[in-house]
Amino acid sequence: MINIHIETDSHGEVEVPADELWGAQTKRSFEHFSIGNNLMPREMIALYATLKKTAAIANHVSWRLAEVPFKLIVQVCDEILSFSLCMNKAVLDGAARKFLIRQKPTCSAI
């Protein structure tokens, strides 16, 4: 038996394999559309996590984001970055690597 978790959206509940990180809408897209096997490049995931973390920090510092959601966003982004950078398949090109290295001190310094 495959382990699953339940995700919900405005259309109701949907079963998602436990080892997948997507939500209900992505699961529905897989079921209803021929979206193929083209996945987002891993380096883009790391860059989006860096962008989201930086935005959360900026919004928190400017009092636009409360403490609890701020901590959750930063925690998840850190987990994504840790996972993405440890994967063998996540070989970043020079520009992406320089971007991440340049961003990390800025984020932790705030």
N, C-alpha and C positions, 0 to 999 in steps of 0.2 A: 504494500500500500504506500502511495506517495504521501508524504507529509504536506499539508496545506495550511495556509492561513487565510482568513476571510478579510477581504477588502471591501469597502463600501464607497459608493458615490451616489449621485442624485438618481440613478437608475436602480439602486438596490445593492445587494450583496453579490460578490463573485468570489470563487475559489481561486487562489493563486498558489503555485508551488512554493513551499516554505523556503527553498533556497534561492528564490527570485526576489529582487528588490523593487519590482515595479508594483504599481497600484492597480485599482479597478479599471480605470480608463485605458491604461496600456493593455491590460489583459483583454478587455473588450475589443480593442483595436486588432490584436492578434487573431481574435475569433472571427471578426467581421470584415477585415480588409486584408488584401494580399500585400503586406508591407515588406515581405522578403526577409532576408537574413542580414541586411545591412544595418549594423549597429553603430551607434555613435562611437567615434574613436576614443579610446581610454584617455588620451591626453586632453580631450575636450571636457571630459567629466571632471578631471582634476582642475582644469581652468575654471569651469563653472563653480566648483566648490570653493575655489579661491575667491572668485568674484562674489559669491553669496556671503562668504564669511566676512569679506571686507565691507560689503554693504551693511551687514548686520552690525559690525563694529561702528561704522559711521553713524548709523541710525540710533544705536544705543547711546553713543557719546553725545548726540544732539537731542537726546530725550524723546526720540520718536519710536523707540522700541523698548518695551519693558524688560526687566531683568530675566524673567523665566523664559520667554521665547528667545531672547538673546542667547542665553546659555545653551538652550537646546539646539539652536541653529549652529552655533560655534562647535558644539560637541559633534553633531552629525557631519559638519564640514571637515572637522579634524579626522573623523573616522574614515570618510571618503578619501581624503588626501593620503592618509596612512595606508589604506588598502590599495589605492591606485598606484602609489609610488613603490609599493613592495611587490607588485605583480611583475612576473617576468615579461609578460606581453606589453606592459605599459612603458615602453621605451620612448622617452620624450625626445623630440628633436631639439636642437640647440636653442631656438627661439623660445619654445615653451619652457624649457628648463631654466633659462635666464629669467623669464617672467616669474616663475614660481619662486625662484631663489630671491629675486628682488622684492616680491610681495610678502614673503614670510616675515622678515624683520619689521616691515611696516605694520603688519597685523599684530604681532606680539608686542610691539613697542607702545601701542595705544592702550 
